[in-house]
Amino acid sequence: MKKLHKMRREYDSGALQEQEMAADPMEMFARWLEEAIAAGIDEPNAMTLATATPEGKPSARVVLLKEMTRNGFTFFTNYRSRKGEELRLNPYAALMFDWHEMARQVRIEGAVEQLPPDESDAYYLSRPENARIGAWTSPQSRVVADRGELDALQREVEQRFAQEPLPRPDHWGGYLVRPERIEFWQGRPNRMHDRLVYEKNEEEWSLQRLAP
């Protein structure tokens, strides 16, 4: 096995200058996301979502960004999952996009709220049928005996809705992360990376540079 301490890559894909940053970080994020898509990054909307219990015990997993507006970042999941339970008790989260091929990262922190039911309904009904069945089937984050138990649950759902539409289950829907802090990271040579962070004060955003 290759020695991990010898693994090293120099980053020289670009630079971040304050005068080139958009006044609104959501505009800046949209610009970077479009560039990641154009560069052919695999699943450029994949993001690490970190949540925590009220006691501060963290957990993280990768989910998919499904919409971005001026209000924030939207993803969908089971409300009864571990992340759903943690967000219910501690409605704050951090997101992280890693576009490694471009030596770029974006880190986001903010308050989280559930989307209105009609918005969750609209997205749920846009999903493929097998994904809609999965939202009914999986008792997400719960212990199951084996794969056979999940297969049996799926068959039950398929039989239940064989002759009727698949409505959105009450335990599944969307969340909106309203950003309060957004950091843009660009890899630079010699580990002297560029880090520019926007922070929100009421309705205004300020921009500062951080040491790498």
C-alpha positions in Angstrom: 0.0 0.0 0.0 1.3 3.4 -0.9 2.5 5.5 2.0 -0.2 8.0 2.7 2.2 10.6 4.0 4.0 10.6 0.6 0.8 11.3 -1.3 0.9 14.9 -2.4 -0.5 17.0 -5.3 0.3 20.5 -6.2 -2.7 22.7 -7.0 -2.2 25.2 -9.8 -5.7 25.5 -11.4 -6.3 29.2 -10.7 -6.6 32.0 -8.1 -9.2 33.9 -6.3 -9.0 37.7 -6.2 -11.4 39.8 -4.2 -12.2 42.2 -7.1 -13.3 39.2 -9.2 -15.9 38.0 -6.7 -19.6 38.7 -7.1 -21.2 40.9 -4.5 -23.8 38.1 -3.9 -22.3 34.8 -2.9 -25.3 32.9 -4.4 -24.3 34.4 -7.7 -20.7 33.4 -7.2 -21.8 29.8 -6.3 -24.0 29.6 -9.4 -21.0 30.6 -11.5 -18.8 28.0 -10.0 -21.5 25.3 -10.3 -21.9 26.1 -14.0 -18.2 25.8 -14.4 -18.1 22.4 -12.6 -20.9 21.2 -14.9 -19.1 22.4 -18.0 -15.9 20.7 -16.8 -17.6 17.4 -16.7 -17.3 16.9 -13.0 -19.2 13.7 -12.0 -22.3 14.6 -10.0 -21.3 18.3 -9.5 -24.4 18.7 -7.3 -23.2 16.1 -4.8 -22.6 17.8 -1.4 -21.6 16.6 2.1 -24.3 17.5 4.6 -23.2 17.7 8.2 -25.7 17.8 11.0 -25.3 17.5 14.8 -27.3 16.5 17.9 -28.3 19.2 20.4 -25.3 17.9 22.4 -22.9 18.7 19.5 -22.3 15.1 18.3 -21.8 15.5 14.5 -22.6 13.2 11.6 -22.1 13.7 7.8 -23.2 12.1 4.6 -23.4 12.9 0.9 -26.7 14.1 -0.5 -27.7 15.8 -3.8 -28.5 19.5 -4.2 -31.8 19.7 -6.1 -32.4 23.4 -6.3 -30.5 26.6 -5.6 -32.3 30.0 -5.3 -31.5 33.3 -3.7 -33.0 31.9 -0.5 -30.6 28.9 -0.3 -29.9 25.3 -1.1 -32.5 22.5 -1.3 -32.3 18.8 -0.7 -34.8 16.0 0.0 -34.8 13.1 2.4 -36.7 11.0 4.9 -37.7 13.2 7.9 -37.3 10.2 10.2 -33.8 9.5 9.1 -30.8 10.3 11.4 -30.3 13.6 9.6 -34.0 14.4 9.8 -34.1 13.8 13.5 -31.0 15.9 14.1 -32.4 18.7 12.0 -35.6 18.6 14.0 -33.8 19.0 17.3 -30.9 21.3 16.0 -32.0 23.0 12.8 -28.5 24.1 11.6 -26.3 22.4 9.1 -23.1 22.7 7.0 -22.7 21.8 3.4 -19.5 21.1 1.5 -19.0 20.8 -2.3 -15.7 19.3 -3.4 -14.9 19.7 -7.0 -11.5 18.1 -6.6 -10.6 18.0 -10.3 -10.8 21.8 -10.3 -9.1 22.2 -6.9 -12.2 23.9 -5.6 -14.3 23.6 -2.6 -17.3 25.6 -1.3 -18.3 25.4 2.4 -21.7 26.6 3.5 -23.3 27.1 7.0 -26.8 28.1 7.9 -30.2 27.5 9.4 -32.4 24.8 8.0 -36.2 24.6 7.5 -38.6 22.2 5.9 -40.0 23.2 2.6 -43.7 23.8 2.3 -45.7 20.6 1.5 -46.6 21.8 -2.0 -43.0 22.2 -3.0 -42.1 18.7 -1.7 -45.1 17.3 -3.5 -44.0 18.9 -6.8 -40.5 17.4 -6.6 -41.7 14.0 -5.4 -44.1 13.7 -8.3 -41.2 14.6 -10.7 -39.2 11.6 -9.6 -39.1 8.2 -11.4 -41.6 5.7 -10.1 -39.0 3.4 -8.6 -37.6 6.4 -6.6 -41.1 7.3 -5.3 -41.6 3.6 -4.3 -38.2 3.8 -2.4 -39.4 6.8 -0.4 -42.3 4.7 0.9 -40.2 1.5 1.3 -37.2 2.5 3.3 -37.3 3.0 7.1 -34.2 5.1 6.6 -31.4 4.9 9.2 -33.3 2.1 11.1 -31.8 -1.3 11.8 -33.2 -4.1 9.5 -32.7 -7.8 9.8 -31.3 -8.3 6.2 -31.8 -7.3 2.6 -34.7 -9.7 2.4 -36.7 -7.5 4.8 -36.2 -4.5 2.5 -37.2 -6.5 -0.5 -40.4 -7.6 1.3 -41.2 -4.0 2.2 -40.7 -3.0 -1.4 -43.1 -5.7 -2.6 -45.7 -4.6 -0.1 -45.5 -1.0 -1.4 -45.7 -2.1 -5.0 -48.8 -4.2 -4.3 -50.4 -1.4 -2.2 -50.1 1.2 -5.0 -50.5 -1.2 -8.0 -53.8 0.3 -8.9 -53.5 3.9 -7.6 -51.2 6.9 -7.7 -48.1 7.1 -5.5 -48.6 10.2 -3.2 -45.7 11.7 -1.3 -45.4 10.0 2.1 -45.8 12.4 5.0 -42.3 11.4 6.4 -40.4 12.4 3.2 -39.8 15.9 1.8 -37.4 18.8 1.3 -35.2 21.1 3.4 -33.9 24.5 2.6 -30.5 25.6 4.0 -30.5 29.4 4.4 -26.8 30.3 4.2 -25.2 32.6 6.8 -21.6 31.9 5.8 -20.2 30.7 2.4 -16.5 30.1 1.8 -14.9 29.7 -1.6 -11.6 27.7 -1.6 -9.2 27.6 -4.5 -6.2 25.3 -4.3 -2.8 27.1 -4.9 0.8 26.0 -5.0 2.8 25.3 -1.9 -0.4 24.9 0.1 -0.9 28.7 0.1 -4.5 28.3 -0.9 -7.0 31.1 -1.5 -9.9 31.3 0.9 -12.6 34.0 0.6 -15.5 33.9 2.9 -18.9 35.8 2.7 -20.7 36.3 6.0 -24.3 37.6 6.3 -25.2 40.4 8.7 -28.9 40.9 8.5 -29.4 41.3 4.7 -25.9 42.4 3.8 -23.0 40.2 2.8 -19.4 41.0 3.8 -16.3 39.4 2.1 -13.0 38.6 3.8 -9.9 36.6 3.1 -8.8 33.8 5.4 -5.3 32.4 5.8 -5.0 28.9 4.3 
